Amino acid sequence: MSKFYNYSVNNTLLISMQKPDATLVAGYTSWQRNFDRHVMKGEKGIKLLAPAPYKDMVEQEKLDPKPQKPIMDADGKPVMETVEVVRQAFKVVGVFEVSQIDGKELPDIMVDKLTGDVEHYDDLFGVLKEISPVPVEFEKIESGAHGYYNTVEKRIAIDEGMSEMQNIKTLIHEIAHAKLHAIEPGEKIAPEDRKHRRTKEVETESVAYTVCQHYGLETSDYYFGYIAGWSSDKDTKKLKGSLETIRNTASDMIESIDEKLKLLVAEKEQSTEKDLLPIYTQTGSYAHEHGELDQYRQSKNENIACKEAIEKAISDNFDGMHLSPDAVKPVIESFGEERVAFVLASTIQVKDWDGRLSQSNKDWAASVPTLAEINPETT
């Protein structure tokens, strides 16, 4: 469900039964039209059920609009009328998993996986607070609980002093509680609609697990052994009812989080583009002659700062054999791809004699426009 949150429970089960290792699926034409990819020869599709409603004409009693009672004729018999109704039906369709497809490289269509102490913790925590239906606050919880949803005060409390990962997971769990089991003041719940506490907890925990799993958050501490005991006295209809509740709630949360995160990323990109200092590619002599010394000095200082940031990123992320991919992102965010490439290319051009640099790197550096007169101080 964490992978196919926008599919129905039935179709999620069908995917799992036919291809348990499936990750991304789409229809034959969808792969072509949306991703410029094609199903490989001989591949068989995963069979799913798709809605196929159809219209039908039926004869039924004509109702008086206000009392909603049948209209009678002079003989006291119900007046009949022919109306068009939509019949619900389904048809079998085929979808194909990404491993069955060949062609253009897929774009990054998912939010980056979140690992460790949760990368961009402030952003994610802020987004979760935005989608929460009730206010969120930190407090010292003496009972030992990580958090709770107060149904009377309509608020979520998170225990103080926990790790970033635990804060995120606890908030997801309590938002699920607030969405699933909130009761409005004065609201009357029919006995048949009241859910046993264990059912509520299973649904809440399952929603939290699904959302965390979708974003790659650590889920090894979730324990689902008790689900077997909880489900032993439930019939299929009740179990599917809970699954639908879990799917709908998890899907709603994932879509809301994705939407907010994408907006946040777009805003940051726009802000970064506005704040980046333009690269000045002319020499100091040229700048002096044309009254552009301020631009030259500002750009030079930014080059030096970029160089120092690159050196620090390497120092912090190089284990002697490998450089972590995490080293790149903060430098790019601070200085932009163009300046980072400019500084790296200038460095390689200055050190063209160094045999430790590969020829492919030297060829790349030669293709990047740099200063007309490279100053070793900036490289």
C-alpha positions as CSV (number, residue, x, y, z in Angstrom):
1,M,0.0,0.0,0.0
2,S,2.9,2.4,0.7
3,K,4.0,2.0,-3.0
4,F,0.5,2.0,-4.5
5,Y,-1.4,4.3,-2.1
6,N,-3.6,5.6,-5.0
7,Y,-4.8,2.1,-5.9
8,S,-7.9,0.5,-4.4
9,V,-7.4,-2.2,-1.8
10,N,-8.5,-4.9,-4.3
11,N,-6.1,-3.7,-6.9
12,T,-3.2,-3.4,-4.4
13,L,-3.9,-7.0,-3.4
14,L,-4.0,-8.1,-7.1
15,I,-0.6,-6.4,-7.7
16,S,0.9,-8.1,-4.6
17,M,-0.4,-11.5,-5.6
18,Q,0.9,-11.3,-9.2
19,K,4.2,-9.4,-8.7
20,P,5.2,-9.1,-5.0
21,D,8.3,-7.1,-5.9
22,A,6.5,-4.5,-8.0
23,T,7.5,-0.9,-7.4
24,L,6.0,1.4,-10.2
25,V,3.2,0.3,-12.5
26,A,1.3,2.0,-15.3
27,G,-0.8,1.0,-18.4
28,Y,0.7,0.2,-21.8
29,T,-0.2,3.6,-23.3
30,S,0.6,5.5,-20.1
31,W,4.2,4.4,-20.2
32,Q,4.4,5.6,-23.9
33,R,2.5,8.8,-23.6
34,N,3.7,10.0,-20.2
35,F,7.2,8.6,-19.9
36,D,8.3,7.8,-23.5
37,R,8.9,4.2,-22.5
38,H,7.8,0.9,-24.0
39,V,6.8,-2.5,-22.8
40,M,9.5,-5.1,-23.7
41,K,8.6,-7.9,-26.1
42,G,7.0,-10.9,-24.5
43,E,6.1,-9.2,-21.2
44,K,2.7,-10.1,-19.7
45,G,0.7,-7.4,-17.8
46,I,-0.5,-7.5,-14.3
47,K,-4.3,-7.9,-14.4
48,L,-6.3,-5.3,-12.5
49,L,-10.0,-4.2,-12.3
50,A,-10.9,-0.8,-13.7
51,P,-14.3,0.9,-13.4
52,A,-16.4,0.5,-16.5
53,P,-19.8,2.1,-15.7
54,Y,-22.6,1.9,-18.3
55,K,-26.0,3.6,-18.7
56,D,-29.2,1.7,-18.6
57,M,-32.9,2.6,-19.0
58,V,-35.2,1.4,-16.3
59,E,-38.9,1.8,-15.4
60,Q,-39.6,3.0,-11.9
61,E,-42.2,4.7,-9.8
62,K,-42.3,8.5,-10.2
63,L,-41.7,10.3,-6.9
64,D,-43.0,13.5,-5.6
65,P,-39.8,15.7,-5.1
66,K,-40.7,17.0,-1.6
67,P,-42.1,14.1,0.4
68,Q,-40.2,11.6,-1.8
69,K,-43.3,9.4,-2.1
70,P,-44.8,7.8,-5.2
71,I,-47.2,9.9,-7.2
72,M,-50.6,8.1,-7.7
73,D,-52.8,8.2,-10.8
74,A,-56.6,8.6,-10.7
75,D,-57.0,4.8,-10.1
76,G,-54.7,5.0,-7.1
77,K,-51.8,3.2,-8.9
78,P,-48.2,4.5,-8.9
79,V,-47.3,6.6,-11.9
80,M,-44.4,4.9,-13.7
81,E,-41.5,6.7,-15.6
82,T,-38.5,5.5,-17.6
83,V,-35.2,7.0,-16.4
84,E,-31.6,6.6,-17.3
85,V,-29.4,5.1,-14.5
86,V,-25.7,4.4,-14.3
87,R,-24.8,0.8,-13.6
88,Q,-21.5,0.2,-11.8
89,A,-19.3,-2.4,-13.5
90,F,-15.7,-3.4,-13.9
91,K,-13.4,-4.6,-16.7
92,V,-10.0,-6.4,-16.6
93,V,-7.1,-4.2,-17.7
94,G,-3.4,-4.8,-17.8
95,V,-0.6,-2.7,-16.2
96,F,3.2,-3.2,-16.5
97,E,5.8,-2.9,-13.8
98,V,8.9,-0.7,-14.4
99,S,11.2,-3.7,-14.8
100,Q,9.1,-4.8,-17.8
101,I,9.7,-1.4,-19.5
102,D,12.6,-0.1,-21.7
103,G,13.3,3.4,-23.0
104,K,13.9,6.9,-21.8
105,E,15.2,7.3,-18.2
106,L,12.4,7.9,-15.7
107,P,12.2,11.3,-14.1
108,D,12.4,11.7,-10.4
109,I,8.7,11.4,-9.6
110,M,8.8,10.9,-5.9
111,V,10.0,13.0,-3.0
112,D,13.5,12.0,-1.9
113,K,13.6,9.2,0.7
114,L,14.1,10.5,4.2
115,T,16.8,8.7,6.3
116,G,18.9,9.0,9.4
117,D,17.9,11.9,11.6
118,V,15.5,13.0,8.9
119,E,17.0,15.2,6.2
120,H,15.2,18.6,6.0
121,Y,13.6,17.8,9.4
122,D,12.3,21.4,9.9
123,D,10.6,21.3,6.4
124,L,8.9,18.0,7.0
125,F,7.8,18.7,10.5
126,G,6.4,22.1,9.3
127,V,4.5,20.4,6.5
128,L,3.1,17.8,8.9
129,K,1.9,20.6,11.2
130,E,0.2,22.2,8.2
131,I,-1.7,19.1,7.3
132,S,-2.7,18.3,10.9
133,P,-6.4,18.9,11.5
134,V,-5.6,20.2,15.0
135,P,-2.8,22.3,16.6
136,V,0.5,20.6,17.5
137,E,2.7,21.4,20.5
138,F,5.6,19.9,22.5
139,E,5.2,19.1,26.2
140,K,6.9,16.9,28.8
141,I,4.7,13.7,28.9
142,E,5.2,12.1,32.3
143,S,3.4,8.8,31.4
144,G,6.2,7.8,29.0
145,A,4.1,8.0,25.9
146,H,5.7,9.5,22.8
147,G,2.6,11.6,22.1
148,Y,-1.2,11.7,22.3
149,Y,-4.2,13.2,20.6
150,N,-6.5,15.0,23.1
151,T,-10.0,14.5,21.8
152,V,-11.4,17.1,24.3
153,E,-9.0,19.9,23.7
154,K,-8.6,19.0,20.0
155,R,-4.8,19.1,20.0
156,I,-1.7,16.9,19.5
157,A,1.0,16.7,22.1
158,I,4.6,15.5,21.3
159,D,7.0,14.5,24.1
160,E,9.9,16.8,24.5
161,G,13.5,15.7,24.1
162,M,13.0,12.9,21.5
163,S,15.0,12.4,18.3
164,E,14.0,14.0,15.1
165,M,13.0,10.6,13.7
166,Q,10.8,9.9,16.7
167,N,9.2,13.3,16.5
168,I,8.2,12.8,12.8
169,K,6.9,9.3,13.4
170,T,5.0,10.2,16.5
171,L,3.4,13.2,14.7
172,I,2.4,11.1,11.8
173,H,0.8,8.6,14.2
174,E,-1.2,11.2,16.1
175,I,-2.3,13.0,12.9
176,A,-3.7,9.6,11.8
177,H,-5.6,9.4,15.2
178,A,-7.0,12.9,14.7
179,K,-8.1,12.1,11.1
180,L,-9.5,8.7,11.9
181,H,-11.2,9.1,15.2
182,A,-12.0,12.7,15.8
183,I,-15.5,13.3,17.3
184,E,-17.1,16.7,17.1
185,P,-18.7,18.1,20.2
186,G,-22.3,16.9,20.6
187,E,-21.9,14.4,17.8
188,K,-23.8,11.2,18.3
189,I,-22.2,7.9,17.2
190,A,-24.5,5.0,16.5
191,P,-23.5,1.8,18.4
192,E,-22.8,-0.1,15.2
193,D,-20.3,2.7,14.1
194,R,-18.4,2.6,17.4
195,K,-15.0,0.9,17.0
196,H,-13.2,-1.1,19.6
197,R,-10.1,0.5,20.9
198,R,-7.9,-2.2,19.5
199,T,-9.4,-1.7,16.0
200,K,-8.7,2.1,16.2
201,E,-5.1,1.5,17.3
202,V,-4.5,-1.1,14.5
203,E,-5.9,1.3,11.9
204,T,-3.9,4.3,13.3
205,E,-0.7,2.3,13.5
206,S,-1.2,0.9,10.0
207,V,-1.7,4.4,8.5
208,A,1.4,5.6,10.3
209,Y,3.4,2.6,9.1
210,T,2.2,3.1,5.5
211,V,3.1,6.8,5.4
212,C,6.5,6.3,7.0
213,Q,7.3,3.4,4.7
214,H,6.4,5.5,1.7
215,Y,9.0,8.2,2.6
216,G,11.7,5.7,3.6
217,L,11.5,6.5,7.3
218,E,12.8,3.7,9.6
219,T,9.9,1.3,10.3
220,S,11.7,-1.7,12.0
221,D,10.2,-0.8,15.4
222,Y,6.6,-1.2,14.2
223,Y,5.2,-4.4,15.6
224,F,2.3,-6.0,13.8
225,G,2.3,-9.5,15.5
226,Y,-0.9,-8.5,17.3
227,I,-2.8,-8.0,14.1
228,A,-3.2,-11.8,13.8
229,G,-4.9,-11.9,17.1
230,W,-7.0,-8.8,16.4
231,S,-8.1,-10.1,13.0
232,S,-8.9,-13.7,14.1
233,D,-12.5,-12.9,15.0
234,K,-13.2,-10.5,12.1
235,D,-15.0,-11.5,8.9
236,T,-13.7,-10.5,5.5
237,K,-16.1,-7.6,5.1
238,K,-14.9,-6.1,8.4
239,L,-11.2,-6.6,7.5
240,K,-11.6,-5.0,4.1
241,G,-13.5,-2.2,5.7
242,S,-10.5,-1.5,7.9
243,L,-8.2,-1.8,4.9
244,E,-10.2,0.7,3.0
245,T,-10.1,3.1,6.0
246,I,-6.3,2.7,6.2
247,R,-5.8,3.2,2.5
248,N,-8.0,6.2,2.2
249,T,-6.4,7.9,5.2
250,A,-2.8,7.1,4.2
251,S,-3.5,8.2,0.6
252,D,-4.9,11.5,1.8
253,M,-1.9,12.1,4.1
254,I,0.7,11.2,1.4
255,E,-0.9,13.3,-1.3
256,S,-1.2,16.3,1.1
257,I,2.5,15.9,2.3
258,D,3.7,15.6,-1.3
259,E,1.8,18.7,-2.4
260,K,3.1,20.8,0.4
261,L,6.7,19.5,0.0
262,K,6.7,20.2,-3.8
263,L,5.5,23.8,-3.2
264,L,8.2,24.2,-0.6
265,V,10.9,23.0,-2.9
266,A,9.6,25.2,-5.7
267,E,9.6,28.3,-3.4
268,K,13.2,27.5,-2.3
269,E,14.4,27.0,-5.9
270,Q,12.9,30.4,-6.8
271,S,14.5,32.0,-3.8
272,T,17.9,30.5,-4.6
273,E,17.7,31.6,-8.2
274,K,17.0,35.1,-7.1
275,D,19.8,35.2,-4.5
276,L,22.6,33.7,-6.5
277,L,25.3,36.1,-7.4
278,P,26.1,36.3,-11.2
279,I,29.5,34.9,-12.2
280,Y,31.9,37.5,-13.5
281,T,34.1,35.9,-16.1
282,Q,36.3,38.9,-17.1
283,T,39.7,39.6,-15.8
284,G,40.6,42.2,-13.1
285,S,42.1,44.5,-15.7
286,Y,39.0,44.4,-17.8
287,A,36.8,45.2,-14.8
288,H,39.0,48.1,-13.9
289,E,38.9,49.5,-17.4
290,H,35.1,49.2,-17.6
291,G,34.2,50.4,-14.1
292,E,33.1,46.9,-13.0
293,L,35.5,46.3,-10.1
294,D,32.6,45.8,-7.6
295,Q,31.1,43.0,-9.6
296,Y,34.6,41.4,-10.1
297,R,35.4,41.5,-6.4
298,Q,32.0,40.2,-5.3
299,S,32.2,37.3,-7.8
300,K,35.8,36.6,-6.8
301,N,34.9,36.4,-3.1
302,E,32.0,34.1,-4.0
303,N,34.3,31.9,-5.9
304,I,36.7,31.7,-2.9
305,A,33.8,30.9,-0.6
306,C,32.6,28.2,-3.0
307,K,36.1,26.7,-3.2
308,E,36.2,26.5,0.6
309,A,32.8,25.0,0.8
310,I,33.8,22.3,-1.7
311,E,37.0,21.5,0.3
312,K,34.9,21.3,3.5
313,A,32.3,19.0,1.9
314,I,35.1,16.7,0.7
315,S,36.8,16.7,4.1
316,D,33.5,15.9,5.9
317,N,32.3,13.2,3.5
318,F,35.4,11.4,2.1
319,D,36.2,8.1,3.9
320,G,39.5,7.6,2.1
321,M,38.0,5.6,-0.7
322,H,34.5,7.0,-1.5
323,L,32.9,10.4,-1.5
324,S,29.3,10.4,-0.2
325,P,26.7,11.8,-2.6
326,D,25.4,13.9,0.4
327,A,28.5,16.1,-0.1
328,V,27.2,17.7,-3.2
329,K,23.7,18.9,-2.3
330,P,24.5,21.7,0.3
331,V,27.2,23.2,-1.9
332,I,24.9,23.3,-5.0
333,E,22.1,24.8,-2.8
334,S,24.4,27.5,-1.6
335,F,26.3,28.5,-4.8
336,G,24.3,27.0,-7.7
337,E,25.4,24.4,-10.3
338,E,26.9,27.0,-12.6
339,R,29.4,28.5,-10.0
340,V,30.3,25.1,-8.6
341,A,31.1,23.9,-12.2
342,F,33.0,27.2,-12.9
343,V,35.2,26.8,-9.8
344,L,35.9,23.0,-10.3
345,A,36.7,23.6,-14.0
346,S,39.0,26.5,-13.2
347,T,40.8,24.3,-10.6
348,I,41.3,21.5,-13.0
349,Q,42.6,23.9,-15.7
350,V,45.1,25.3,-13.3
351,K,46.2,21.8,-12.2
352,D,46.2,20.3,-15.7
353,W,49.7,18.9,-15.0
354,D,48.4,16.7,-12.2
355,G,48.4,13.0,-13.2
356,R,45.8,12.2,-10.5
357,L,43.2,13.9,-12.6
358,S,41.5,11.8,-15.2
359,Q,41.7,12.8,-18.9
360,S,37.8,12.8,-19.0
361,N,37.8,15.4,-16.2
362,K,40.4,17.5,-18.0
363,D,38.4,17.3,-21.2
364,W,35.2,18.4,-19.3
365,A,37.0,21.3,-17.6
366,A,38.3,22.5,-21.0
367,S,34.8,22.7,-22.3
368,V,33.6,25.1,-19.4
369,P,34.1,28.8,-20.0
370,T,36.2,30.2,-17.2
371,L,38.1,33.4,-16.6
372,A,40.0,34.9,-19.5
373,E,42.9,35.0,-17.0
374,I,42.6,32.3,-14.3
375,N,43.7,33.4,-10.9
376,P,45.1,30.5,-8.9
377,E,43.9,32.2,-5.7
378,T,40.3,31.5,-6.6
379,T,41.0,27.8,-7.4
